[in-house]
């Protein structure tokens, strides 16, 4: 869409959007919404879904509770000819441009470079990272022999292999390749060329995911300056770098500047009018999800800043967008609704939160298989909503408060059962995969979500039992069971056992989220043991608990310092 059309549309104050993204005018790299397929086959309501390892469907349970990383993780593989501008060329639908250049000398090495590059990218987007790594490595060597050691084609090949290493989290291998690419491009084009900026953006992504925030900020600021000069203020690629810089500033605690940048990046996407039609067609899912993901991250910043009203407004906008574009028979709509419900829960709007959770649950039961972990996450949300309602009723209607706790206990039982079943199944599946030499990042994330739900459900059950014992018996007859004075302690001991069974000795034990849930459980158990009226034996002593709490908190402090 031309700037004339964009400005005309803005002046008319219309709300129409173009159906395609403006072509990238750089010739070295373009940001892609496509991610390598690392799939978890999941039969949902008769449909087979491929869940990417960063698929929000695996992480909605943490909305409003744990930090959701706003970094989108997009892959930016280099274009085929880093010399010849081809801003009008068509693409193959994945964001990779077709090969039609003839701007460089051809020899056996350049021909091999082309074959290795194309084949490497094909394998990469199929999730076949090992053969892609070999092909990208060969492409670097052929580029050096065919074009010369310091030719931009070598930088292009280095970028591709660096991106692969970034996806594989082999950061030590990725960084020198990015730096080499930057050095070659600066030498060839000059330090202010937009192709240098594109590679600096990729290097910034590497630093961001490692939480090297000052290095990431420097890269993004340089890249933003170059993109602004060449692409202009209204280009989506300029907005992308702006968004990532805002993410870095947020992680550095500079929320005012961060929000301003993220808002500006969203306005650019809206001004480019490239969203509305994308939401209405499957081919534009990657583009529309970029906008939605950034809105969602902005809402998370508001939540962490305790500006729940701002977060609620953003999330209502997101839900409205999804209702119009997807309808309620969609997991994308469920994700938006559940996030809003959590924010409403945090702000005390419990009735509306409960209605939304119930509506989400109805859709989840239609689209997801029985026992899916996201259903378990919803049960946990429902339980907490009933527990908060019970708190509001205490002292004024104890009978109704006890009834709410009964309902919450049922939901916690269901969420614990689902989470434990998932963990047991994944444990068996992982054993088979390890024997076959396979592993899946998606399954590890799924396992991580299940363990957090299990620990949180058991700790919530302990809170519930403690609250129950603090409510005087209602005079009105209820179906309430006889109280167990040790029920809270038993729930917390189950929490400790769950961590030992599913967390220890696995990658999950290094997760800050898992450690946070575990240490919360340990502290709660410590309080119960310290306040015991009798000296009954316990499977774990108070001294052991305090020592374990100290150890976990030291680990969490170390993780926080490493990430800051």
C-alpha positions as CSV (number, residue, x, y, z in Angstrom):
1,X,0.0,0.0,0.0
2,X,1.4,3.4,-0.9
3,X,1.8,6.2,1.6
4,X,-0.7,8.2,-0.3
5,X,-3.4,5.6,0.2
6,X,-2.4,5.2,3.8
7,X,-2.7,8.9,4.5
8,X,-5.9,9.1,2.6
9,X,-7.4,6.3,4.7
10,X,-6.3,7.9,7.9
11,X,-7.8,11.2,6.9
12,X,-11.1,9.5,6.1
13,X,-10.9,7.9,9.6
14,X,-11.8,4.5,8.1
15,X,-11.1,1.2,9.8
16,X,-10.3,-0.8,6.7
17,X,-7.0,-2.7,6.4
18,X,-4.9,-3.9,3.5
19,X,-4.5,-7.6,2.9
20,X,-0.8,-7.7,2.5
21,X,2.3,-6.6,4.3
22,X,4.5,-4.0,2.6
23,X,7.5,-5.7,1.0
24,X,10.8,-5.4,2.8
25,X,13.0,-2.9,1.0
26,X,16.2,-4.3,2.5
27,X,18.0,-6.9,0.5
28,X,19.8,-8.8,3.2
29,X,17.2,-10.1,5.7
30,X,13.5,-10.0,6.3
31,X,11.7,-10.9,9.5
32,X,9.6,-14.0,9.1
33,X,6.5,-15.0,11.0
34,X,7.1,-18.6,10.1
35,X,8.7,-20.8,12.8
36,X,10.4,-24.2,12.4
37,X,7.9,-26.9,12.9
38,X,8.7,-28.7,16.2
39,X,5.3,-30.4,16.5
40,X,3.2,-32.0,19.2
41,X,0.5,-34.0,17.5
42,X,-2.7,-33.4,19.5
43,X,-6.1,-34.6,18.4
44,X,-8.5,-32.0,19.3
45,X,-12.1,-32.5,18.5
46,X,-11.4,-34.5,15.5
47,X,-8.7,-32.2,14.2
48,X,-4.9,-32.7,14.4
49,X,-3.1,-29.7,15.7
50,X,0.6,-28.8,15.4
51,X,1.5,-26.8,18.5
52,X,4.7,-24.8,18.2
53,X,6.9,-24.8,21.2
54,X,6.0,-21.2,21.9
55,X,2.3,-21.7,21.2
56,X,0.3,-19.6,23.6
57,X,-2.2,-22.4,24.1
58,X,0.5,-24.1,26.3
59,X,1.0,-20.9,28.4
60,X,-2.4,-19.3,28.9
61,X,-2.5,-20.8,32.4
62,X,0.1,-18.3,33.5
63,X,-1.8,-15.2,32.5
64,X,-1.7,-12.5,35.1
65,X,0.5,-14.7,37.4
66,X,3.8,-15.3,35.7
67,X,5.8,-13.2,33.3
68,X,5.0,-13.9,29.7
69,X,7.9,-13.2,27.5
70,X,7.0,-10.7,24.8
71,X,9.9,-11.6,22.6
72,X,8.3,-13.2,19.5
73,X,11.2,-15.4,18.5
74,X,10.7,-14.8,14.8
75,X,13.3,-16.2,12.5
76,X,15.1,-14.0,10.0
77,X,16.9,-16.0,7.4
78,X,18.9,-14.1,4.9
79,X,17.6,-13.5,1.4
80,X,19.2,-15.2,-1.6
81,X,21.1,-12.2,-3.0
82,X,22.2,-9.7,-0.4
83,X,23.4,-7.3,-3.2
84,X,20.6,-6.8,-5.6
85,X,17.5,-4.9,-4.3
86,X,14.3,-6.8,-5.1
87,X,11.6,-5.0,-3.1
88,X,9.0,-5.9,-5.7
89,X,9.6,-9.6,-5.9
90,X,7.0,-12.0,-4.8
91,X,7.5,-14.6,-2.1
92,X,6.8,-18.2,-1.7
93,X,4.3,-17.7,1.1
94,X,6.7,-18.3,3.9
95,X,8.4,-14.9,3.8
96,X,11.3,-16.3,1.8
97,X,11.8,-14.7,-1.6
98,X,12.0,-16.7,-4.8
99,X,15.4,-16.8,-6.5
100,X,15.5,-14.6,-9.5
101,X,18.7,-12.7,-9.2
102,X,21.5,-12.6,-11.8
103,X,23.6,-9.9,-10.3
104,X,26.7,-12.0,-9.4
105,X,29.2,-14.1,-11.2
106,X,28.3,-17.8,-11.4
107,X,30.7,-20.6,-10.8
108,X,30.6,-24.1,-9.3
109,X,30.9,-22.7,-5.7
110,X,28.2,-20.1,-6.1
111,X,25.9,-22.8,-7.6
112,X,26.6,-25.0,-4.6
113,X,26.0,-22.1,-2.2
114,X,22.6,-21.6,-3.8
115,X,21.7,-25.3,-3.5
116,X,22.9,-25.6,0.1
117,X,21.1,-22.4,1.1
118,X,17.8,-23.4,-0.4
119,X,18.0,-26.9,0.9
120,X,19.1,-25.7,4.3
121,X,16.1,-23.4,4.6
122,X,13.7,-26.1,3.5
123,X,15.0,-28.5,6.1
124,X,15.0,-25.7,8.7
125,X,11.3,-24.8,8.3
126,X,10.5,-28.5,8.4
127,X,12.1,-28.7,11.8
128,X,15.0,-30.9,10.6
129,X,17.6,-28.8,12.3
130,X,20.6,-31.3,12.1
131,X,20.7,-31.5,8.3
132,X,19.9,-27.8,8.1
133,X,22.9,-27.1,10.2
134,X,25.2,-29.1,7.9
135,X,23.8,-27.4,4.8
136,X,24.1,-23.9,6.2
137,X,27.7,-24.7,7.2
138,X,28.5,-25.9,3.7
139,X,26.9,-22.8,2.3
140,X,29.3,-20.6,4.2
141,X,32.3,-22.4,2.9
142,X,31.0,-22.3,-0.7
143,X,30.2,-18.6,-0.4
144,X,33.7,-17.8,0.7
145,X,35.2,-19.8,-2.2
146,X,32.7,-18.6,-4.8
147,X,32.3,-14.9,-3.9
148,X,35.3,-14.1,-1.6
149,X,36.0,-14.2,2.1
150,X,34.5,-10.7,2.8
151,X,31.6,-10.8,0.4
152,X,28.0,-10.0,1.6
153,X,26.9,-13.5,0.5
154,X,29.2,-14.9,3.2
155,X,27.4,-12.6,5.7
156,X,24.1,-13.9,4.4
157,X,25.3,-17.5,5.0
158,X,26.6,-16.7,8.4
159,X,23.3,-15.1,9.4
160,X,21.4,-18.2,8.4
161,X,23.6,-20.6,10.5
162,X,23.5,-18.1,13.4
163,X,19.7,-18.1,13.3
164,X,19.6,-21.8,13.4
165,X,21.9,-21.8,16.4
166,X,19.8,-19.3,18.1
167,X,16.7,-21.5,17.7
168,X,18.7,-24.4,19.1
169,X,19.8,-22.2,22.0
170,X,23.5,-22.8,21.1
171,X,24.2,-19.1,21.8
172,X,28.0,-19.4,22.0
173,X,28.0,-20.6,18.4
174,X,25.5,-18.1,17.1
175,X,27.1,-14.9,18.4
176,X,30.5,-15.0,16.5
177,X,28.6,-15.7,13.3
178,X,26.3,-12.7,13.8
179,X,29.3,-10.5,14.6
180,X,31.1,-11.7,11.5
181,X,28.1,-10.9,9.4
182,X,27.9,-7.4,10.9
183,X,31.6,-6.9,10.3
184,X,31.4,-7.9,6.6
185,X,28.4,-5.8,5.9
186,X,29.8,-2.7,7.6
187,X,33.0,-3.1,5.6
188,X,31.1,-3.6,2.3
189,X,28.2,-1.1,2.7
190,X,29.3,1.2,5.5
191,X,28.2,1.2,9.2
192,X,24.9,2.9,8.6
193,X,23.5,0.7,5.9
194,X,20.1,-0.9,6.6
195,X,21.4,-4.4,5.9
196,X,23.7,-3.9,8.8
197,X,20.7,-2.9,10.8
198,X,18.8,-6.1,9.8
199,X,21.7,-8.2,11.1
200,X,22.0,-6.1,14.3
201,X,18.3,-6.7,14.9
202,X,19.0,-10.5,14.7
203,X,22.0,-10.1,17.1
204,X,19.7,-8.1,19.4
205,X,17.3,-11.1,19.5
206,X,20.2,-13.3,20.5
207,X,21.1,-11.0,23.4
208,X,17.5,-10.5,24.5
209,X,16.8,-14.2,24.9
210,X,20.0,-14.5,26.9
211,X,18.9,-11.5,29.0
212,X,22.0,-9.5,28.0
213,X,19.9,-6.5,28.1
214,X,22.5,-3.7,27.6
215,X,23.9,-5.5,24.6
216,X,20.4,-6.1,23.2
217,X,19.4,-2.5,23.7
218,X,22.5,-1.2,21.9
219,X,21.8,-3.5,18.9
220,X,18.2,-2.5,18.7
221,X,18.9,1.3,19.0
222,X,21.4,1.1,16.2
223,X,19.1,-1.0,14.0
224,X,16.1,1.3,14.7
225,X,18.1,4.4,13.6
226,X,19.1,2.7,10.3
227,X,15.6,1.4,9.6
228,X,14.0,4.7,10.3
229,X,16.4,6.4,7.8
230,X,15.9,3.9,5.0
231,X,12.4,2.4,5.5
232,X,10.7,5.4,7.1
233,X,8.5,5.7,10.3
234,X,5.6,3.7,8.9
235,X,7.2,0.5,7.9
236,X,6.3,-2.8,9.7
237,X,10.0,-3.8,10.0
238,X,10.7,-0.5,11.8
239,X,7.8,-1.2,14.1
240,X,9.2,-4.7,14.8
241,X,12.6,-3.3,16.0
242,X,10.8,-0.7,18.0
243,X,8.7,-3.3,19.7
244,X,11.8,-5.4,20.6
245,X,13.5,-2.3,22.0
246,X,10.4,-1.7,24.1
247,X,10.6,-5.2,25.4
248,X,14.2,-4.7,26.5
249,X,13.4,-1.4,28.2
250,X,10.5,-3.1,30.1
251,X,12.9,-5.8,31.3
252,X,15.2,-3.1,32.5
253,X,12.4,-1.6,34.5
254,X,11.8,1.4,32.2
255,X,8.1,0.8,31.8
256,X,7.1,4.4,30.7
257,X,9.6,4.4,27.7
258,X,8.8,0.7,27.0
259,X,5.0,1.3,26.7
260,X,5.5,4.3,24.5
261,X,7.6,2.3,22.0
262,X,5.2,-0.7,22.1
263,X,2.2,1.6,21.6
264,X,3.9,3.3,18.7
265,X,4.8,0.0,17.1
266,X,1.1,-1.0,17.3
267,X,0.0,2.3,15.8
268,X,2.3,1.7,12.9
269,X,0.8,-1.7,12.2
270,X,-2.6,-0.1,12.3
271,X,-1.6,2.8,10.1
272,X,-0.2,0.3,7.6
273,X,-3.7,-1.1,7.5
274,X,-2.4,-4.6,7.2
275,X,-4.3,-6.3,10.0
276,X,-8.0,-6.5,9.4
277,X,-8.1,-8.6,6.3
278,X,-5.3,-10.8,7.7
279,X,-7.5,-11.7,10.6
280,X,-10.2,-13.0,8.2
281,X,-8.0,-15.4,6.3
282,X,-5.8,-18.3,7.3
283,X,-2.9,-17.2,5.2
284,X,-2.5,-14.0,7.3
285,X,-2.5,-15.8,10.7
286,X,1.2,-15.1,11.2
287,X,0.8,-11.4,10.5
288,X,-2.3,-10.9,12.6
289,X,-0.8,-12.8,15.5
290,X,2.1,-10.4,15.6
291,X,-0.3,-7.6,16.4
292,X,-2.2,-9.7,18.9
293,X,1.0,-10.9,20.6
294,X,2.2,-7.3,21.0
295,X,-1.2,-6.2,22.4
296,X,-1.1,-9.1,24.8
297,X,2.4,-8.2,26.0
298,X,1.4,-4.6,26.5
299,X,-1.4,-5.9,28.8
300,X,1.1,-7.9,30.8
301,X,3.2,-4.8,31.4
302,X,0.1,-3.1,32.7
303,X,-0.6,-6.1,35.0
304,X,2.9,-6.1,36.4
305,X,2.6,-2.4,37.0
306,X,-0.7,-3.1,38.8
307,X,-2.6,-1.0,36.3
308,X,-5.4,-3.6,36.0
309,X,-7.9,-1.2,34.4
310,X,-5.5,-0.5,31.5
311,X,-4.8,-4.3,31.1
312,X,-8.6,-4.9,31.2
313,X,-9.2,-2.4,28.4
314,X,-6.5,-4.0,26.2
315,X,-7.8,-7.5,26.8
316,X,-11.4,-6.5,26.1
317,X,-10.1,-5.2,22.8
318,X,-8.3,-8.4,22.1
319,X,-11.3,-10.5,22.9
320,X,-13.6,-8.4,20.7
321,X,-11.2,-8.8,17.8
322,X,-11.1,-12.6,18.3
323,X,-14.9,-12.9,18.6
324,X,-15.4,-11.0,15.4
325,X,-12.7,-12.9,13.4
326,X,-12.8,-16.4,14.9
327,X,-16.0,-16.8,16.8
328,X,-16.2,-18.8,20.0
329,X,-15.5,-22.1,18.4
330,X,-11.8,-21.2,18.5
331,X,-8.9,-21.7,20.9
332,X,-7.6,-18.3,20.0
333,X,-10.8,-16.8,21.4
334,X,-10.5,-18.9,24.5
335,X,-7.0,-17.6,25.1
336,X,-8.1,-14.0,24.9
337,X,-11.2,-14.7,27.1
338,X,-9.2,-16.6,29.7
339,X,-6.6,-13.8,30.0
340,X,-9.3,-11.2,30.5
341,X,-11.0,-13.5,33.1
342,X,-7.7,-13.7,35.1
343,X,-7.4,-9.9,35.1
344,X,-11.1,-9.5,36.2
345,X,-10.3,-12.1,38.9
346,X,-7.3,-10.0,40.1
347,X,-9.4,-6.8,40.2
348,X,-12.2,-8.4,42.2
349,X,-14.8,-8.7,39.4
350,X,-15.5,-12.3,40.3
351,X,-18.9,-12.9,38.7
352,X,-17.9,-11.8,35.2
353,X,-14.6,-13.7,35.6
354,X,-16.5,-16.9,36.6
355,X,-18.8,-16.5,33.5
356,X,-15.9,-16.2,31.2
357,X,-14.0,-19.1,32.7
358,X,-17.2,-21.3,32.3
359,X,-17.6,-20.1,28.7
360,X,-14.0,-21.0,28.0
361,X,-14.4,-24.4,29.6
362,X,-17.4,-25.2,27.4
363,X,-15.3,-24.4,24.3
364,X,-12.3,-26.3,25.6
365,X,-14.3,-29.4,26.2
366,X,-15.5,-29.3,22.5
367,X,-12.1,-28.6,21.0
368,X,-9.6,-30.4,23.3
369,X,-9.4,-34.1,24.2
370,X,-10.6,-35.1,27.7
371,X,-7.8,-34.6,30.2
372,X,-6.0,-31.9,28.2
373,X,-3.8,-29.8,30.5
374,X,-5.4,-26.5,29.5
375,X,-8.7,-27.9,30.9
376,X,-6.8,-28.5,34.1
377,X,-5.6,-24.9,34.0
378,X,-9.2,-23.7,33.6
379,X,-10.3,-25.8,36.6
380,X,-7.5,-24.2,38.7
381,X,-8.8,-20.7,37.7
382,X,-12.4,-21.7,38.5
383,X,-11.3,-23.0,41.9
384,X,-9.4,-19.8,42.8
385,X,-12.5,-17.7,41.7
386,X,-14.7,-19.7,44.1
387,X,-12.1,-19.3,46.9
388,X,-12.1,-15.5,46.4
389,X,-15.9,-15.5,46.5
390,X,-15.7,-17.4,49.7
391,X,-13.4,-14.8,51.2
392,X,-15.9,-12.1,50.3
393,X,-18.7,-14.0,52.0
394,X,-16.9,-14.8,55.2
395,X,-18.5,-13.2,58.3
396,X,-21.7,-12.3,56.4
397,X,-22.8,-15.7,55.0
398,X,-20.5,-18.5,56.4
399,X,-22.8,-21.2,55.0
400,X,-22.5,-19.9,51.4
401,X,-18.8,-19.4,51.9
402,X,-18.4,-23.0,52.9
403,X,-20.4,-24.0,49.8
404,X,-18.1,-22.0,47.6
405,X,-15.1,-23.8,49.2
406,X,-16.7,-27.1,48.5
407,X,-17.0,-26.2,44.8
408,X,-13.4,-24.9,44.8
409,X,-12.2,-28.2,46.3
410,X,-13.9,-30.2,43.6
411,X,-12.2,-28.1,40.9
412,X,-8.8,-28.4,42.6
413,X,-9.2,-32.2,42.7
414,X,-9.9,-32.2,39.0
415,X,-7.0,-29.9,38.1
416,X,-4.6,-32.0,40.3
417,X,-5.8,-35.2,38.7
418,X,-5.4,-33.9,35.1
419,X,-2.0,-32.4,35.8
420,X,-0.7,-35.6,37.4
421,X,-2.1,-37.8,34.6
422,X,-0.4,-35.6,32.0
423,X,2.9,-35.8,33.9
424,X,2.8,-39.5,34.2
425,X,2.0,-39.9,30.5
426,X,4.8,-37.5,29.4
427,X,7.2,-39.3,31.7
428,X,6.6,-42.6,30.0
429,X,6.7,-40.9,26.6
430,X,10.0,-39.2,27.4
431,X,11.5,-42.5,28.3
432,X,10.6,-43.9,24.9
433,X,11.9,-40.9,23.1
434,X,15.2,-41.0,25.0
435,X,15.7,-44.6,24.0
436,X,15.2,-43.5,20.4
437,X,17.5,-40.5,20.7
438,X,14.6,-38.0,20.3
439,X,13.4,-35.0,22.3
440,X,10.7,-32.4,21.9
441,X,10.9,-28.9,23.3
442,X,7.1,-28.7,22.9
443,X,6.6,-31.7,25.2
444,X,9.0,-30.2,27.8
445,X,7.0,-27.0,27.8
446,X,3.8,-29.0,28.1
447,X,5.3,-31.0,31.0
448,X,6.4,-27.7,32.6
449,X,2.9,-26.3,32.4
450,X,1.5,-29.5,34.0
451,X,3.9,-29.4,36.9
452,X,3.2,-25.8,37.7
453,X,-0.5,-26.5,37.6
454,X,-0.1,-29.5,39.9
455,X,2.0,-27.7,42.5
456,X,-0.2,-24.6,42.4
457,X,-3.4,-26.8,42.8
458,X,-2.0,-28.7,45.8
459,X,-0.8,-25.5,47.5
460,X,-4.2,-23.9,46.8
461,X,-5.9,-26.9,48.3
462,X,-3.8,-26.3,51.5
463,X,-4.9,-22.7,51.5
464,X,-8.5,-23.8,51.1
465,X,-8.3,-26.3,54.0
466,X,-6.8,-23.7,56.2
467,X,-9.5,-21.2,55.3
468,X,-12.2,-23.8,55.9
469,X,-10.9,-24.4,59.5
470,X,-11.1,-20.6,60.2
471,X,-14.8,-20.4,59.3
472,X,-17.1,-21.0,62.3
473,X,-19.6,-23.8,61.8
474,X,-22.7,-22.4,60.1
475,X,-25.9,-22.8,62.0
476,X,-27.7,-23.8,58.8
477,X,-27.4,-27.5,57.9
478,X,-25.0,-28.1,55.1
479,X,-23.7,-31.2,53.3
480,X,-20.2,-30.2,54.5
481,X,-18.0,-33.2,55.4
482,X,-16.3,-33.6,58.8
483,X,-13.3,-31.4,59.0
484,X,-9.8,-33.0,58.8
485,X,-7.3,-30.9,60.9
486,X,-4.4,-32.3,58.9
487,X,-5.9,-31.9,55.4
488,X,-3.8,-28.8,54.7
489,X,-0.6,-30.4,55.8
490,X,-1.3,-33.5,53.7
491,X,-1.9,-31.4,50.6
492,X,1.4,-29.7,51.1
493,X,3.3,-32.9,51.6
494,X,1.7,-34.1,48.3
495,X,3.1,-30.9,46.8
496,X,6.6,-31.8,48.0
497,X,6.3,-35.3,46.8
498,X,5.1,-34.1,43.3
499,X,8.2,-31.9,43.0
500,X,10.5,-34.7,44.0
501,X,8.8,-37.1,41.6
502,X,8.5,-34.9,38.5
503,X,10.9,-32.0,39.1
504,X,14.0,-33.4,40.6
505,X,16.5,-34.9,38.2
506,X,14.9,-33.2,35.2
507,X,15.2,-29.9,33.3
508,X,12.1,-28.7,35.2
509,X,14.0,-28.4,38.5
510,X,15.9,-25.4,36.9
511,X,12.6,-23.6,36.1
512,X,12.1,-20.4,38.1
513,X,8.3,-20.8,37.9
514,X,8.5,-24.4,39.2
515,X,11.0,-23.3,42.0
516,X,8.7,-20.4,43.0
517,X,5.7,-22.7,43.3
518,X,7.7,-25.2,45.3
519,X,9.2,-22.7,47.7
520,X,5.7,-21.3,48.3
521,X,4.6,-24.8,49.3
522,X,7.6,-25.3,51.6
523,X,7.0,-22.0,53.4
524,X,3.3,-22.8,53.9
525,X,4.3,-26.2,55.3
526,X,6.9,-24.6,57.6
527,X,4.2,-22.3,59.1
528,X,1.9,-25.2,59.7
529,X,4.6,-27.3,61.4
530,X,5.7,-24.4,63.5
531,X,2.2,-23.8,64.7
532,X,1.4,-27.4,65.5
533,X,-0.3,-27.8,68.9
534,X,1.0,-31.4,69.2
535,X,4.5,-32.9,68.6
536,X,3.3,-35.5,66.1
537,X,5.9,-37.0,63.8
538,X,6.2,-35.5,60.3
539,X,7.9,-37.0,57.2
540,X,10.0,-33.8,57.0
541,X,11.3,-31.8,59.9
542,X,11.0,-28.0,60.4
543,X,14.8,-27.7,60.2
544,X,14.9,-29.6,56.9
545,X,12.2,-27.4,55.5
546,X,14.0,-24.2,56.5
547,X,17.2,-25.4,54.9
548,X,15.4,-26.4,51.7
549,X,13.7,-23.0,51.5
550,X,17.0,-21.3,52.0
551,X,18.6,-23.3,49.2
552,X,15.8,-22.7,46.7
553,X,15.6,-19.0,47.4
554,X,19.4,-18.7,46.8
555,X,18.8,-20.5,43.5
556,X,16.1,-18.1,42.5
557,X,18.2,-15.1,43.5
558,X,21.0,-16.4,41.3
559,X,18.6,-16.8,38.4
560,X,17.2,-13.3,38.9
561,X,20.7,-11.8,38.9
562,X,21.7,-13.8,35.8
563,X,18.6,-12.6,34.0
564,X,18.8,-8.9,35.0
